[in-house]
Amino acid sequence: MKSHQWGQLFDANIETYRGARPKRAEYVLDFIRSSGCDVHSILEMGAFSGKDIRYLAKRLKESLCCSLDREQAVFDRAARDATSCVVADAFRMPFCDKAFGITFHSGLIVVFDDRQSRAIIEEQLRVTSGYAIVFAHNRWNFIDIMVSAIRRARGNSLFRYRRFSKGLLRQLVPAHVDIVRIDYVDNMLVNVTRRRAPWLLKPVSRIAGLMDMLLCNEVVVIVRAS
Ligand SMILES: C[S@@+](CC[C@H](N)C(=O)[O-])C[C@H]1O[C@@H](n2cnc3c(N)ncnc32)[C@H](O)[C@@H]1O
């Protein structure tokens, strides 16, 4: 895939990211709370705006929260204040084995091919002692595919990425590790209802949930590292 100019993309999109809901962090926090796993330290790889790791840093005050990105230019001041920032390559991270209780990334493997995505997940698992979480764009959400195509056509290369199904994500995880959960997440109909008609959230969520595969923006896999 043609490479992205992350520094420029950061300058052009950071305001949107700052205002966005930290959806991945909310999902990660729900998982942490429901599984009771150890969160002495959390790493977000390819953190970009850092909005998700910052949300976690605010809520998990006892945890060491670390944001890693290959580009120094994408570290927002807010991320520098709230987390330990590391400039490094996700393919070869400067951490010892099992350094972090939880590791996650979103929008990272979507700019790499299968072989590279597998290598990133293997490196992620090396530095994880508890759970490794991978978010990627859903290949079955045709509405989102169309919207992204329009944004790409208007010149925003942030929307130049590949998409994943549950099956493909499963294939990228090494065979010897346990998949504890694989879900379609971030249902767009639920999101709109939450913003526009919150009083309808309960019934709409029930109906929209039946169409998660077509309506969710992302697919996520959670893997037990040890
Ligand atoms: C789409 S952005 C991630 C967005 C982020 N999840 C957010 O919500 O703000 C992808 C990020 O991955 C970073 N990246 C790309 N290749 C990388 C690599 N090999 N190692 C570390 N970071 C990398 C880019 O610099 C960019 O900041």
Ligand as a Chemical Component Dictionary entry (heavy atoms), coordinates in Angstrom:
data_LIG
# 
_chem_comp.id                   LIG 
_chem_comp.type                 NON-POLYMER 
_chem_comp.pdbx_formal_charge   0 
_chem_comp.three_letter_code    LIG 
# 
loop_
_chem_comp_atom.comp_id 
_chem_comp_atom.atom_id 
_chem_comp_atom.alt_atom_id 
_chem_comp_atom.type_symbol 
_chem_comp_atom.charge 
_chem_comp_atom.model_Cartn_x 
_chem_comp_atom.model_Cartn_y 
_chem_comp_atom.model_Cartn_z 
_chem_comp_atom.pdbx_ordinal 
LIG C1  C1  C 0  -4.790 5.548 11.510 1  
LIG S1  S1  S 1  -3.573 5.997 12.627 2  
LIG C2  C2  C 0  -4.184 5.300 14.127 3  
LIG C3  C3  C 0  -5.320 6.091 14.684 4  
LIG C4  C4  C 0  -5.473 5.961 16.184 5  
LIG N1  N1  N 0  -6.009 4.674 16.522 6  
LIG C5  C5  C 0  -6.384 7.073 16.738 7  
LIG O1  O1  O 0  -7.535 6.781 17.102 8  
LIG O2  O2  O -1 -5.964 8.229 16.790 9  
LIG C6  C6  C 0  -2.217 4.914 12.294 10 
LIG C7  C7  C 0  -0.965 5.283 13.091 11 
LIG O3  O3  O 0  -0.034 4.190 12.969 12 
LIG C8  C8  C 0  1.268  4.733 12.926 13 
LIG N2  N2  N 0  2.168  3.749 12.313 14 
LIG C9  C9  C 0  2.229  3.356 11.023 15 
LIG N3  N3  N 0  3.195  2.438 10.864 16 
LIG C10 C10 C 0  3.744  2.233 12.085 17 
LIG C11 C11 C 0  4.781  1.405 12.580 18 
LIG N4  N4  N 0  5.454  0.574 11.778 19 
LIG N5  N5  N 0  5.084  1.465 13.880 20 
LIG C12 C12 C 0  4.416  2.289 14.726 21 
LIG N6  N6  N 0  3.424  3.108 14.326 22 
LIG C13 C13 C 0  3.100  3.080 13.027 23 
LIG C14 C14 C 0  1.116  6.002 12.087 24 
LIG O4  O4  O 0  2.191  6.902 12.313 25 
LIG C15 C15 C 0  -0.226 6.525 12.580 26 
LIG O5  O5  O 0  -0.027 7.440 13.625 27 
# 
loop_
_chem_comp_bond.comp_id 
_chem_comp_bond.atom_id_1 
_chem_comp_bond.atom_id_2 
_chem_comp_bond.value_order 
_chem_comp_bond.pdbx_ordinal 
LIG C1  S1  SING 1  
LIG S1  C2  SING 2  
LIG S1  C6  SING 3  
LIG C2  C3  SING 4  
LIG C3  C4  SING 5  
LIG C4  N1  SING 6  
LIG C4  C5  SING 7  
LIG C5  O1  DOUB 8  
LIG C5  O2  SING 9  
LIG C6  C7  SING 10 
LIG C7  O3  SING 11 
LIG C7  C15 SING 12 
LIG O3  C8  SING 13 
LIG C8  N2  SING 14 
LIG C8  C14 SING 15 
LIG N2  C9  SING 16 
LIG N2  C13 SING 17 
LIG C9  N3  DOUB 18 
LIG N3  C10 SING 19 
LIG C10 C11 SING 20 
LIG C10 C13 DOUB 21 
LIG C11 N4  SING 22 
LIG C11 N5  DOUB 23 
LIG N5  C12 SING 24 
LIG C12 N6  DOUB 25 
LIG N6  C13 SING 26 
LIG C14 O4  SING 27 
LIG C14 C15 SING 28 
LIG C15 O5  SING 29 
# 
